[in-house]
Amino acid sequence: MPPRPKKPSQKLPNALLEAINFLSFITKDIGSPSDTHIFLHDKVCTAYNGTLSAGIIIEEEIACAPNNKIFRQALSKCGEGYTLSIDGTKIVVK
């Protein structure tokens, strides 16, 4: 009897990454900071492009305004376990 095929591994979702992916429909990859950046403050992640705004409640309590594309790429490399900190004017994602 042949061996059973392995089930694909299911990664646990990263809630912050899901929120940022949702807001990526509003932000642009290039343009002014109001078009490309998201705002994280008081456990809410928001984006505004001049016409439309959206926000999602998140668990992380951090105040910053990162570029959505760069921040999304950094979080997607980390998987489920990550730490966020602010070092001067830079956001450190590990």
N, C-alpha and C positions, 0 to 999 in steps of 0.2 A: 504494500500500500504506500503511495507516495506521501511525503510529508505535507502537512497543512501549510498553505501559504501564510506568511506573516501578515498581521494586520498593520496597516500604516500607523506610525506613531502619531498620536494626537497631542499637539502642543497646547498647553494651557494658554488662553488668550491673555494678552497684556492689555489691561483696561485703558491705560493712558495711550498706548499706541492705537487702539481702536478709536478713541476719541479724536486723536490727531488725524487718523485716516478719514474719519467722517468730515472733519473741518477742512481737509485738503480739497474738497469739492468747491469750497468758497475761496480759498487762497490761490494765488498764482505762483509759478516758479520764479518769474522775474518781474520786476516792477518796483514800485515804491514800497517802503516798509509797511504801510497800511494794507497793501495787497499781498504781501509775502509772509508776514509775521502773524503769529498767534499770541494771545495774551493769557497767561496763567496767573491767577490771583484768587485768594480766598476759596480754594478748592473748586474753582470753575475755570474751564478752558474755553476761550471765546475767539472768534475770528470775525472780521468785518472787511468787506471789499469795496465799500463806497455805496453799494446798493443793498446788499443782503448781509445780515449778521446772524450768527448762531452761537450757541454756547452749550457746553456739556458739563455736568458735575463730575469731578474727578476725586480721587482719594488723596492725591499728593498736595501738600500745603507748601507751595513755593511761589514766589512772586518774580516773574520774568516775562520777557517777550521775545522768544526765539524765532528764527526763520523756520517756517513749517517744514520745508523740504529737507533741510539739513538735520533738524531735530528728529524728524520721522526716520531718516536713514540711520541715525545714531541709535535710536531706540530699537529699530528692527534688528540691528546686529546684536543687541544685548539679550534678547529673549525675555523670559519671565523675570529673572533676577537682575535688578539694576539699582543704582543709587544716583540721585540727582544732588548736585551741590553747585554753589555759585562761587567762583574764584575770581574776584575782581569784577571784570565785565564779561566773563565767559561762563557758560554753563557747562559743567563737567558731568558727563553721562558715563557711568561704569557699570 
